[in-house]
Amino acid sequence: MFRAAGTVALPRSRSAASDGEPGSAVWGTLIVGGVLQTVFAAALLGLGADPSWMWLMVVAGLATMTQQVGITMGTPIMSAVVTAAMAGTGASAILGGLKVAIGVNAAIVLLGVLTSALFLRGARTSAR
């Protein structure tokens, strides 16, 4: 169910209290996700200081950081874009807002790719 602010209401299990607490499925997902993140991070730490493994730790760290930034900033920003672009109420208004948000997101990704290519080309040129 969509709320006025463009957020999605989390489903609650039948055993959840009526005081607004998330249901057991939500808590289960959060706990399993946290445990898996801990296990994989611990596995990376167990690789040791061998330089041949450093690339794996860097990639894993960048992927985790990128995911966290995307969730922390991307979701609220895109929700605001959806809400601002909605014309009216109902499913067609939500679909229209989502189309605009997907377009904005694609433009941001393209800008990031072009910026990365520009800076990486500059770093490669100055390294020679």
Order of alpha helices (4+ residues) and beta strands (2+ residues): alpha-alpha-alpha-alpha
